[in-house]
């Protein structure tokens, strides 16, 4: 198993920046989707905390999207 991980990491290290940007964008999309799902679930469980959940969700979505911007600048 460790040989596979080492081989996978070496393949990731030799990739173009475009692949890394695509993987970061895909990961961010999944992350924002999970964030929205869990925020809606939390609001459904506790409607009184909807404003606080919304604030936290907006901050976290901005941080998640920032990962893509870092990958764009560093991947080129």
C-alpha positions as CSV (number, residue, x, y, z in Angstrom):
1,X,0.0,0.0,0.0
2,X,2.8,2.4,0.8
3,X,4.4,1.8,-2.6
4,X,1.1,2.8,-4.2
5,X,1.0,6.0,-2.2
6,X,4.5,6.9,-3.1
7,X,3.9,6.2,-6.8
8,X,0.7,8.3,-6.7
9,X,2.4,11.2,-5.0
10,X,5.2,11.2,-7.6
11,X,2.7,11.2,-10.4
12,X,0.9,14.2,-8.8
13,X,4.3,16.0,-8.4
14,X,5.0,15.6,-12.1
15,X,1.6,16.8,-13.4
16,X,1.0,20.1,-15.2
17,X,-0.5,23.0,-13.4
18,X,-3.8,22.5,-15.4
19,X,-4.4,19.1,-13.8
20,X,-3.8,20.5,-10.4
21,X,-6.2,23.4,-11.0
22,X,-8.8,21.0,-12.2
23,X,-8.4,18.8,-9.2
24,X,-8.6,21.8,-6.9
25,X,-11.7,23.1,-8.6
26,X,-13.3,19.7,-8.4
27,X,-12.5,19.4,-4.7
28,X,-13.8,22.8,-4.0
29,X,-17.0,22.0,-5.8
30,X,-17.5,18.9,-3.7
31,X,-16.6,20.9,-0.6
32,X,-19.1,23.7,-1.3
33,X,-21.8,21.1,-2.1
34,X,-21.2,19.3,1.3
35,X,-21.2,22.7,3.1
36,X,-24.6,23.6,1.6
37,X,-26.0,20.2,2.4
38,X,-24.9,20.3,6.0
39,X,-26.0,24.0,6.4
40,X,-29.5,23.1,5.2
41,X,-29.6,20.1,7.5
42,X,-28.4,22.3,10.5
43,X,-31.0,24.9,9.7
44,X,-33.7,22.3,9.5
45,X,-32.7,20.9,12.9
46,X,-32.4,24.3,14.6
47,X,-34.3,27.1,12.7
48,X,-33.5,29.7,15.4
49,X,-29.8,29.5,14.5
50,X,-30.3,30.1,10.8
51,X,-28.6,33.5,10.8
52,X,-25.5,32.2,12.5
53,X,-25.4,29.1,10.2
54,X,-25.6,31.4,7.2
55,X,-22.8,33.6,8.4
56,X,-20.5,30.7,9.0
57,X,-21.5,29.1,5.7
58,X,-20.6,32.2,3.7
59,X,-17.2,32.5,5.4
60,X,-16.4,28.9,4.8
61,X,-17.5,29.0,1.2
62,X,-15.2,32.0,0.6
63,X,-12.3,30.1,2.1
64,X,-13.1,27.0,0.0
65,X,-13.2,29.0,-3.1
66,X,-9.9,30.6,-2.2
67,X,-8.2,27.2,-2.6
68,X,-9.0,27.4,-6.3
69,X,-7.5,30.9,-6.6
70,X,-4.3,29.7,-4.9
71,X,-4.1,26.7,-7.3
72,X,-4.6,29.0,-10.3
73,X,-1.8,31.3,-9.3
74,X,0.6,28.6,-8.2
75,X,-0.3,26.1,-10.9
76,X,0.8,28.3,-13.8
